[in-house]
Amino acid sequence: RHGLPETGLIGRQTVAALNVPAATRQRQLAASAARQIGSNFAYGDRYVVVNIPSATVEAVDHGVVVRRYVAVVGKPDKATPRIEARITDVNLNPTWTLPVSIIKKEIIPKMRKDPGYLARERIRILGPGGVEVDPTAIDWSSDAQEWTVQVDTDGGRREVRAGWVHFGSGYYDYEEAHDPGFAGVEDFSGTVVHPQFWPQDLDHAGKRVVVIGSGATAVTVVPAMAQTAAHVTMLQRTPSYVFSQPGVDPFVQLLRKRLSPQRVQSLTRIKNLGMQSFLYELSRKRPRAANAIVLGQVRAFLPKEVVAEHFTPPYDVWDQRLCAVPDGDLYAAIRRGAADVVTGHIDRFVPEGVRLTDGRVVEADIVVTATGLRLQLFGGASVAVDGEPVDMARRFAYRGLMLAGVPNVTMTVGYVNASWTLRADLVSRYVARLLGHLRDRGLGTAVPVAPDGMTAGPILDLTSGYVQRIVSTFPKVGDRAPWTMPQNYLKDKIAFGRADVTEDMFFAPLGAKGVSLPQGAAAPAQLPLPGSSSNVDGSVGDVVEVPAGGGQGAT
């Protein structure tokens, strides 16, 4: 009853218990008696009682303790609450959800001191949607005004502390590719590869190759493999818009004869940006006109019937990415018979190749599954602010480079319709201005605060399957500056140049402690999928709703 281990030996704990003064024991007995007298609970012949002083749970049958188990009880400053209730159910493998007060006052300090504490104590952190969070990834301390970042290296895990973190990791998952879940892959007698993990020893010379997909990867892999393969088939469920781009720009060659290299570079950038912006804006305002321009160029390279069957998507230009065909090499491979295109829905893999739902079998020795990538933010790092996991899906993106309620973190996210480095350059200059603002004014914390009443939208406004599979777990954009992210370099260049780094921002002085960070408005966890025959048509690989915080997989 004193919580002593039954070892049969007189150890230090036993000696200490024997030396407790009698007056102390009398007060303990009086306190226990008072609790019993004040209780009206009908114990009956069989009951369970938590013996708080001995930290045990005791099962009593007719006055005899028949079972005794170790219990977790509170300390004097956080006493275990008293409760009397009738037992109706027993959980043989329970979990314990830690109270927030214990997490902040006890667990987090131990985590910061010892990164392996949670693993050793078998404590798991579950974020929104029940998804387990890596507790050692990246955590912000408002009092210390710094991030603690756990980095896995070849030499083991390292802990790095920083006042500011910038993520230049893009939004792709470089460790795992999208798996559509094709049936019968194990029955295929040939080789299956994914472009993201291309084997160095793959020899496709003289072999029949099927490339599943119609995106940017497929339209470049097909002509490259067609140079030595016996034949290459691009097997697509839905066509994509493609556009030929010359490897050598005649306009640039003309300018080089008359102008300096600096002037040529400047004019070439203006020309390229103008063409890209024109086609994108035209696709948003007059989609039929944009479709006609793109399809007209393809018809200049391929027969009309081929274009109609295999290169005319059921959606508009820039609803999904526009795929560039370098020097028209895909068209050339098709014209000379080294490659062809098959449009249909896959039923399953069979030993000789891929069988479609209409019964056709596309024979192959090698199948390349260019079926899309997986997206992830921050390189897959888990983020917590003062020990609270950040639910990315409920955050608004500030200028497309910070997250509401997340201090001292910036990220580079580029354009979907232009060179990534264009926006990366704008973001870098803005971040430098923001850091200069903090330095010059003696500030240590900067956090965006989302205003109420904004209509949320997807940060990547594409209907591509690889985007729609996961975009619901990404931050959202708002309907007003500075919470929008226009896919337009010229607009962004003007906006970033005029941007006020203090707009919708909260700052705390350097060294300030006990500062409560404002959260601002939360974004909706879900947005409706736009849907198109390219990503929702009842076939393997369709897009499904991914609950916020529910991971990155989809079927």
C-alpha positions as CSV (number, residue, x, y, z in Angstrom):
1,R,0.0,0.0,0.0
2,H,3.0,2.3,0.2
3,G,4.0,1.7,-3.5
4,L,7.1,-0.3,-2.6
5,P,8.3,-3.0,-5.0
6,E,7.9,-6.5,-3.7
7,T,11.5,-7.6,-3.9
8,G,11.9,-9.4,-0.6
9,L,14.8,-7.1,0.2
10,I,15.1,-4.1,2.5
11,G,16.3,-1.4,0.1
12,R,16.5,2.4,0.2
13,Q,12.8,2.8,-0.6
14,T,11.8,0.5,2.2
15,V,14.1,2.2,4.7
16,A,12.7,5.6,3.7
17,A,9.1,4.4,4.2
18,L,10.0,3.0,7.6
19,N,11.4,6.3,8.6
20,V,8.3,8.3,7.8
21,P,7.1,9.8,11.1
22,A,4.0,8.3,12.7
23,A,2.3,11.7,12.7
24,T,2.7,11.9,8.9
25,R,1.2,8.4,8.6
26,Q,-1.7,9.5,10.9
27,R,-2.4,12.5,8.7
28,Q,-2.4,10.3,5.6
29,L,-4.8,7.8,7.2
30,A,-7.1,10.6,8.4
31,A,-7.2,12.0,4.8
32,S,-8.0,8.6,3.4
33,A,-10.7,8.1,6.0
34,A,-12.2,11.5,5.2
35,R,-12.4,10.7,1.5
36,Q,-14.1,7.4,2.2
37,I,-16.6,8.9,4.7
38,G,-17.5,11.7,2.2
39,S,-18.2,9.1,-0.6
40,N,-21.7,7.8,-1.1
41,F,-20.5,5.5,-3.9
42,A,-21.9,1.9,-3.6
43,Y,-18.8,-0.2,-4.1
44,G,-20.5,-3.6,-3.9
45,D,-18.5,-6.8,-3.6
46,R,-16.4,-6.3,-6.6
47,Y,-14.8,-3.0,-7.6
48,V,-11.7,-1.3,-9.0
49,V,-9.9,1.5,-7.1
50,V,-6.9,3.7,-8.1
51,N,-4.5,3.8,-5.1
52,I,-3.0,7.2,-5.8
53,P,-0.3,7.1,-3.1
54,S,1.1,3.7,-4.3
55,A,0.4,4.6,-8.0
56,T,-1.5,1.3,-8.6
57,V,-4.9,0.1,-9.8
58,E,-6.3,-2.6,-7.6
59,A,-9.2,-5.0,-8.5
60,V,-11.0,-6.0,-5.2
61,D,-13.2,-9.1,-5.0
62,H,-15.1,-9.5,-1.6
63,G,-12.5,-7.4,0.3
64,V,-9.4,-9.2,-1.3
65,V,-7.1,-7.5,-3.8
66,V,-7.0,-10.0,-6.6
67,R,-5.2,-7.9,-9.2
68,R,-2.8,-5.0,-8.9
69,Y,-1.4,-2.9,-11.9
70,V,0.9,0.0,-12.1
71,A,-0.9,3.3,-12.7
72,V,0.1,6.8,-13.9
73,V,-0.9,9.4,-11.3
74,G,-0.4,13.1,-11.0
75,K,2.1,15.0,-9.0
76,P,1.0,17.2,-6.1
77,D,1.0,20.3,-8.4
78,K,-1.0,18.4,-11.0
79,A,-3.1,16.1,-8.8
80,T,-5.1,13.2,-10.3
81,P,-8.8,14.2,-10.3
82,R,-11.2,12.1,-8.2
83,I,-13.9,10.3,-10.1
84,E,-16.5,7.6,-9.1
85,A,-18.3,5.8,-11.8
86,R,-19.6,2.4,-12.8
87,I,-17.5,0.4,-15.2
88,T,-19.4,-0.7,-18.3
89,D,-16.5,-1.3,-20.8
90,V,-12.9,-2.3,-20.6
91,N,-10.3,-1.2,-23.2
92,L,-7.5,-3.7,-23.2
93,N,-5.1,-1.6,-25.2
94,P,-5.9,2.0,-24.4
95,T,-4.2,5.2,-25.6
96,W,-3.9,8.3,-23.6
97,T,-4.4,11.7,-25.1
98,L,-2.1,14.1,-23.3
99,P,-3.7,17.3,-22.0
100,V,-2.4,20.4,-23.7
101,S,-1.1,21.7,-20.3
102,I,1.1,18.7,-19.9
103,I,2.3,18.8,-23.5
104,K,3.5,22.4,-23.1
105,K,4.9,22.3,-19.6
106,E,6.4,18.8,-19.6
107,I,6.6,17.0,-22.9
108,I,7.9,19.8,-25.2
109,P,10.8,20.9,-22.9
110,K,11.9,17.2,-22.8
111,M,11.6,16.9,-26.6
112,R,13.8,20.0,-27.1
113,K,16.4,18.7,-24.7
114,D,16.3,15.1,-26.0
115,P,15.1,14.5,-29.6
116,G,14.8,10.8,-28.9
117,Y,12.5,11.2,-25.8
118,L,9.2,10.5,-27.5
119,A,10.5,7.4,-29.4
120,R,12.0,6.0,-26.2
121,E,8.8,6.6,-24.2
122,R,6.6,5.3,-27.1
123,I,4.7,8.5,-27.3
124,R,3.3,9.4,-30.8
125,I,2.0,12.8,-32.0
126,L,-1.1,12.7,-34.1
127,G,-1.9,15.7,-36.2
128,P,-5.2,16.7,-37.9
129,G,-7.0,13.8,-39.4
130,G,-5.1,11.3,-37.2
131,V,-2.0,11.5,-39.3
132,E,1.2,10.8,-37.3
133,V,3.5,13.8,-37.1
134,D,7.3,13.5,-37.0
135,P,8.0,15.2,-33.7
136,T,11.6,16.0,-34.6
137,A,11.1,17.7,-37.9
138,I,10.7,21.5,-37.4
139,D,9.3,23.3,-34.4
140,W,9.0,27.0,-33.6
141,S,9.5,28.4,-30.1
142,S,7.9,31.8,-29.6
143,D,10.0,32.5,-26.4
144,A,13.3,31.6,-28.1
145,Q,12.2,33.1,-31.4
146,E,13.8,30.3,-33.3
147,W,13.1,27.1,-35.2
148,T,14.5,23.8,-34.1
149,V,15.1,21.7,-37.3
150,Q,16.0,18.1,-37.2
151,V,18.0,17.1,-40.3
152,D,18.8,13.5,-41.3
153,T,22.3,13.2,-42.8
154,D,24.6,10.4,-43.7
155,G,26.2,10.8,-40.4
156,G,22.9,10.6,-38.5
157,R,20.4,13.1,-37.3
158,R,21.5,16.6,-36.6
159,E,19.7,19.4,-34.8
160,V,19.9,22.9,-36.3
161,R,18.5,26.1,-34.7
162,A,17.6,29.1,-36.9
163,G,15.8,32.4,-36.5
164,W,14.5,32.0,-40.1
165,V,13.8,29.1,-42.4
166,H,13.4,29.3,-46.1
167,F,12.1,26.3,-48.1
168,G,13.4,26.0,-51.6
169,S,12.3,22.4,-51.9
170,G,9.5,23.0,-54.5
171,Y,6.3,20.9,-54.1
172,Y,7.2,17.5,-55.4
173,D,7.8,14.3,-53.5
174,Y,11.3,13.1,-54.5
175,E,11.1,9.9,-52.5
176,E,7.9,8.4,-53.8
177,A,6.2,8.5,-57.1
178,H,2.4,8.2,-57.8
179,D,1.2,4.6,-58.1
180,P,-2.1,4.4,-60.0
181,G,-2.6,0.8,-58.7
182,F,-2.7,-1.0,-62.0
183,A,-3.9,-4.6,-61.7
184,G,-1.8,-7.5,-62.8
185,V,1.6,-5.8,-62.8
186,E,3.1,-8.9,-61.2
187,D,1.8,-10.9,-64.2
188,F,3.8,-8.9,-66.7
189,S,6.8,-10.8,-68.1
190,G,8.7,-7.7,-69.0
191,T,10.2,-4.7,-67.1
192,V,8.2,-1.9,-65.4
193,V,10.0,1.3,-64.6
194,H,9.0,4.8,-63.4
195,P,10.8,7.8,-64.8
196,Q,11.4,9.2,-61.3
197,F,13.5,6.2,-60.5
198,W,15.1,5.4,-63.8
199,P,17.5,2.4,-63.6
200,Q,20.9,3.2,-64.9
201,D,21.3,-0.3,-66.5
202,L,18.0,-0.2,-68.5
203,D,18.6,-1.3,-72.1
204,H,15.7,-0.6,-74.4
205,A,17.5,-1.0,-77.7
206,G,15.5,-3.2,-80.1
207,K,12.7,-3.7,-77.6
208,R,9.0,-2.8,-77.7
209,V,8.3,0.0,-75.2
210,V,4.9,1.3,-73.9
211,V,5.0,4.6,-72.1
212,I,1.8,5.1,-70.0
213,G,1.0,8.8,-69.8
214,S,0.5,11.9,-71.9
215,G,2.1,14.6,-69.8
216,A,5.4,16.4,-70.2
217,T,7.5,13.4,-69.2
218,A,5.8,11.1,-71.7
219,V,6.1,13.4,-74.7
220,T,9.8,13.8,-74.1
221,V,10.6,10.1,-73.1
222,V,8.8,8.7,-76.2
223,P,11.0,10.3,-78.9
224,A,14.1,9.8,-76.9
225,M,13.5,6.0,-76.5
226,A,12.2,5.8,-80.1
227,Q,15.8,6.5,-81.4
228,T,16.9,2.9,-80.6
229,A,13.8,0.9,-79.5
230,A,12.1,-1.4,-81.9
231,H,8.9,0.6,-81.4
232,V,7.4,3.0,-78.7
233,T,3.7,3.4,-77.9
234,M,2.4,6.3,-75.9
235,L,-0.6,4.9,-74.1
236,Q,-2.8,7.6,-72.8
237,R,-6.2,7.7,-71.1
238,T,-6.8,11.3,-72.1
239,P,-4.9,13.5,-74.6
240,S,-2.9,16.5,-73.5
241,Y,-2.3,19.8,-75.3
242,V,1.2,19.8,-76.8
243,F,3.1,22.7,-78.4
244,S,6.3,22.5,-80.3
245,Q,9.2,24.7,-79.3
246,P,12.4,25.1,-81.3
247,G,15.7,24.2,-79.6
248,V,17.3,27.2,-81.4
249,D,15.1,30.3,-81.5
250,P,15.4,32.0,-85.0
251,F,14.4,35.3,-83.3
252,V,17.4,35.1,-81.0
253,Q,19.8,34.2,-83.8
254,L,18.7,37.3,-85.7
255,L,19.1,39.6,-82.7
256,R,22.6,38.2,-82.0
257,K,23.8,39.5,-85.4
258,R,23.0,43.1,-84.5
259,L,22.8,43.6,-80.7
260,S,24.9,43.0,-77.6
261,P,24.4,39.8,-75.5
262,Q,22.8,41.8,-72.7
263,R,20.3,43.4,-75.0
264,V,19.6,40.1,-76.7
265,Q,18.9,38.5,-73.4
266,S,16.6,41.3,-72.3
267,L,14.6,41.3,-75.6
268,T,14.3,37.5,-75.6
269,R,12.9,37.5,-72.1
270,I,10.4,40.1,-73.0
271,K,9.4,38.1,-76.1
272,N,9.0,34.8,-74.3
273,L,7.1,36.3,-71.4
274,G,4.8,38.1,-73.8
275,M,4.0,34.9,-75.7
276,Q,3.5,32.9,-72.5
277,S,1.3,35.5,-70.9
278,F,-0.7,36.1,-74.0
279,L,-1.6,32.4,-74.5
280,Y,-2.3,31.9,-70.8
281,E,-4.5,35.0,-70.5
282,L,-6.3,34.1,-73.8
283,S,-7.0,30.6,-72.4
284,R,-8.7,32.1,-69.3
285,K,-10.8,34.7,-71.3
286,R,-11.3,33.1,-74.7
287,P,-10.5,29.4,-74.3
288,R,-11.7,28.4,-77.7
289,A,-9.4,30.8,-79.4
290,A,-6.4,29.5,-77.3
291,N,-7.4,25.9,-78.1
292,A,-7.5,26.7,-81.9
293,I,-4.0,28.2,-81.8
294,V,-2.5,25.1,-80.1
295,L,-4.3,22.5,-82.2
296,G,-3.6,24.5,-85.3
297,Q,0.1,24.1,-84.7
298,V,-0.2,20.3,-84.1
299,R,-2.1,19.9,-87.3
300,A,0.9,21.4,-89.1
301,F,2.9,18.4,-88.1
302,L,0.4,15.5,-88.0
303,P,-2.6,14.3,-90.0
304,K,-5.9,15.7,-88.9
305,E,-7.3,12.3,-87.9
306,V,-4.4,11.7,-85.6
307,V,-4.8,15.1,-84.0
308,A,-8.5,14.6,-83.6
309,E,-8.2,11.2,-81.9
310,H,-5.0,11.6,-79.8
311,F,-4.2,15.3,-79.4
312,T,-7.5,17.0,-78.8
313,P,-8.3,16.9,-75.0
314,P,-11.8,17.3,-73.6
315,Y,-10.7,20.3,-71.5
316,D,-9.3,23.7,-72.4
317,V,-5.7,24.9,-72.7
318,W,-4.0,25.5,-69.4
319,D,-6.7,23.7,-67.4
320,Q,-3.8,21.4,-67.2
321,R,-0.1,22.0,-68.1
322,L,0.7,22.7,-71.7
323,C,3.4,20.2,-72.7
324,A,6.4,21.4,-74.7
325,V,7.6,19.2,-77.6
326,P,11.3,20.2,-78.2
327,D,11.9,20.7,-81.9
328,G,8.8,18.7,-82.7
329,D,10.7,15.4,-82.1
330,L,7.6,13.6,-80.9
331,Y,5.8,14.4,-84.2
332,A,8.8,13.3,-86.2
333,A,9.0,9.9,-84.4
334,I,5.3,9.4,-85.1
335,R,5.6,10.3,-88.8
336,R,8.5,7.9,-89.4
337,G,6.6,5.1,-87.7
338,A,9.1,4.7,-84.7
339,A,6.3,5.7,-82.3
340,D,2.5,5.8,-82.2
341,V,-0.2,6.8,-79.8
342,V,-3.0,4.7,-78.3
343,T,-5.9,6.3,-76.4
344,G,-7.9,4.0,-74.2
345,H,-8.5,2.9,-70.6
346,I,-6.3,0.3,-69.0
347,D,-8.0,-2.9,-67.7
348,R,-4.9,-4.7,-66.4
349,F,-1.4,-5.8,-67.1
350,V,-1.1,-9.2,-68.8
351,P,2.1,-11.3,-69.5
352,E,2.5,-9.9,-73.0
353,G,1.8,-6.2,-72.2
354,V,-1.2,-4.0,-71.2
355,R,-4.8,-4.9,-71.9
356,L,-7.3,-2.2,-72.4
357,T,-11.0,-2.2,-71.4
358,D,-12.0,-2.6,-75.1
359,G,-10.0,-5.9,-75.3
360,R,-7.0,-4.6,-77.2
361,V,-3.6,-5.7,-75.9
362,V,-0.6,-3.3,-76.3
363,E,2.4,-5.6,-76.4
364,A,5.6,-4.6,-74.7
365,D,8.9,-5.7,-73.3
366,I,9.3,-2.6,-71.2
367,V,6.5,-0.4,-69.7
368,V,7.3,3.1,-68.5
369,T,4.7,4.4,-66.0
370,A,4.9,8.1,-66.6
371,T,1.6,8.4,-64.6
372,G,2.4,11.5,-62.6
373,L,4.2,12.7,-59.5
374,R,3.2,13.1,-55.9
375,L,3.1,16.6,-54.4
376,Q,4.2,17.6,-51.0
377,L,5.0,20.9,-49.3
378,F,8.2,21.8,-47.4
379,G,10.0,18.7,-48.7
380,G,7.7,16.6,-46.5
381,A,8.9,18.2,-43.3
382,S,6.4,18.3,-40.4
383,V,5.9,21.8,-38.9
384,A,4.8,22.7,-35.4
385,V,4.4,26.1,-33.8
386,D,5.0,26.0,-30.0
387,G,4.4,22.3,-30.1
388,E,1.1,22.5,-32.0
389,P,1.3,20.7,-35.4
390,V,0.4,23.0,-38.3
391,D,-2.4,21.8,-40.5
392,M,-1.3,23.1,-43.9
393,A,-4.8,22.6,-45.4
394,R,-6.3,25.2,-43.0
395,R,-3.7,27.9,-43.7
396,F,-3.9,30.7,-46.2
397,A,-0.8,31.4,-48.3
398,Y,0.5,35.0,-48.0
399,R,1.8,36.3,-51.3
400,G,2.4,32.6,-52.2
401,L,5.5,32.6,-50.0
402,M,4.4,32.5,-46.3
403,L,1.7,30.8,-44.4
404,A,-0.8,32.5,-42.0
405,G,0.0,31.9,-38.4
406,V,3.5,30.4,-39.2
407,P,6.3,32.7,-38.1
408,N,9.6,33.3,-39.8
409,V,9.2,30.7,-42.6
410,T,9.2,31.5,-46.3
411,M,9.0,29.3,-49.3
412,T,9.6,29.4,-53.1
413,V,6.7,28.3,-55.2
414,G,7.1,29.0,-58.9
415,Y,4.6,29.3,-61.8
416,V,2.8,26.5,-63.5
417,N,2.8,28.3,-66.8
418,A,6.3,29.8,-67.0
419,S,9.8,29.3,-65.8
420,W,10.1,28.5,-62.2
421,T,13.1,30.8,-61.7
422,L,11.0,33.9,-62.7
423,R,9.0,33.7,-59.5
424,A,11.9,32.4,-57.5
425,D,13.8,35.6,-58.3
426,L,10.8,37.8,-57.1
427,V,10.4,35.7,-53.9
428,S,14.1,36.0,-53.1
429,R,14.1,39.8,-53.4
430,Y,11.0,40.1,-51.3
431,V,12.4,37.9,-48.5
432,A,15.6,39.9,-48.5
433,R,13.5,43.1,-48.0
434,L,11.5,41.5,-45.2
435,L,14.6,40.3,-43.4
436,G,16.0,43.8,-43.8
437,H,12.9,45.3,-42.2
438,L,13.2,43.0,-39.2
439,R,16.9,43.8,-38.8
440,D,16.6,47.5,-39.1
441,R,13.7,47.7,-36.6
442,G,15.0,45.3,-34.0
443,L,12.2,42.7,-34.7
444,G,12.5,39.0,-34.0
445,T,9.2,37.5,-35.2
446,A,7.1,38.1,-38.4
447,V,3.9,36.2,-39.0
448,P,1.1,36.8,-41.6
449,V,-2.4,37.2,-40.2
450,A,-5.2,36.2,-42.5
451,P,-8.3,38.5,-42.4
452,D,-11.8,37.2,-42.0
453,G,-14.2,36.9,-44.9
454,M,-11.9,35.6,-47.7
455,T,-13.1,33.2,-50.3
456,A,-10.6,30.4,-50.6
457,G,-9.1,28.9,-53.7
458,P,-6.5,26.3,-54.6
459,I,-2.9,27.4,-54.6
460,L,-2.4,25.4,-57.8
461,D,-5.3,26.0,-60.1
462,L,-4.9,23.0,-62.4
463,T,-7.2,20.1,-63.0
464,S,-4.3,17.7,-63.6
465,G,-4.7,14.5,-61.8
466,Y,-1.4,14.8,-59.9
467,V,-2.5,18.2,-58.6
468,Q,-6.1,17.2,-57.7
469,R,-5.0,14.1,-55.9
470,I,-3.4,16.2,-53.1
471,V,-4.2,19.9,-53.5
472,S,-6.9,19.7,-50.8
473,T,-4.1,19.2,-48.2
474,F,-2.2,22.2,-49.4
475,P,-2.6,25.8,-48.2
476,K,-5.3,27.9,-49.9
477,V,-5.1,31.3,-51.5
478,G,-7.6,34.1,-50.8
479,D,-9.6,36.5,-53.0
480,R,-7.7,39.7,-52.3
481,A,-4.1,40.9,-52.1
482,P,-1.8,40.0,-50.5
483,W,-3.4,36.6,-50.2
484,T,-3.5,35.8,-54.0
485,M,-1.0,34.1,-56.2
486,P,-1.6,35.1,-59.9
487,Q,0.0,32.9,-62.5
488,N,1.3,36.0,-64.2
489,Y,4.9,37.2,-64.0
490,L,4.2,40.7,-65.2
491,K,1.5,41.3,-62.6
492,D,3.7,39.8,-59.9
493,K,6.7,41.9,-60.8
494,I,4.6,45.0,-60.3
495,A,2.9,43.8,-57.2
496,F,6.1,42.6,-55.5
497,G,7.9,45.9,-56.4
498,R,5.1,47.9,-54.7
499,A,4.5,45.4,-51.8
500,D,4.3,46.7,-48.3
501,V,6.1,44.1,-46.1
502,T,4.0,45.2,-43.1
503,E,0.6,44.6,-44.7
504,D,-1.4,41.9,-42.8
505,M,1.6,41.1,-40.8
506,F,2.2,40.8,-37.0
507,F,5.7,41.6,-35.6
508,A,7.3,41.0,-32.2
509,P,10.4,42.7,-30.9
510,L,13.6,40.8,-30.9
511,G,14.0,39.0,-27.6
512,A,10.3,39.3,-26.6
513,K,9.0,36.5,-24.5
514,G,5.5,35.3,-23.7
515,V,4.1,36.8,-27.0
516,S,0.9,35.1,-28.2
517,L,1.0,34.7,-32.0
518,P,-2.3,35.6,-33.7
519,Q,-3.8,32.9,-35.9
520,G,-6.2,34.9,-38.1
521,A,-8.9,33.3,-40.2
522,A,-8.7,29.6,-41.0
523,A,-9.0,28.3,-44.6
524,P,-11.6,25.7,-45.3
525,A,-10.2,22.2,-45.1
526,Q,-11.8,21.1,-48.4
527,L,-12.4,22.7,-51.8
528,P,-14.6,21.0,-54.5
529,L,-12.7,19.2,-57.2
530,P,-13.2,20.8,-60.6
531,G,-13.3,17.4,-62.3
532,S,-12.7,16.6,-65.9
533,S,-12.7,13.4,-68.0
534,S,-9.0,13.4,-67.5
535,N,-9.1,12.8,-63.8
536,V,-12.6,11.6,-62.8
537,D,-14.1,9.0,-65.2
538,G,-14.3,5.8,-63.1
539,S,-11.0,4.4,-64.2
540,V,-7.9,3.2,-62.3
541,G,-6.0,6.3,-61.2
542,D,-9.0,8.6,-60.7
543,V,-8.8,11.5,-58.4
544,V,-10.5,11.1,-55.0
545,E,-11.0,13.6,-52.2
546,V,-8.1,13.5,-49.8
547,P,-9.2,14.6,-46.3
548,A,-7.2,17.5,-44.9
549,G,-4.2,16.2,-43.1
550,G,-5.0,12.7,-44.4
551,G,-1.8,12.0,-46.1
552,Q,-0.8,12.1,-49.8
553,G,-2.1,8.9,-51.2
554,A,-5.0,8.5,-53.6
555,T,-6.3,5.8,-55.8
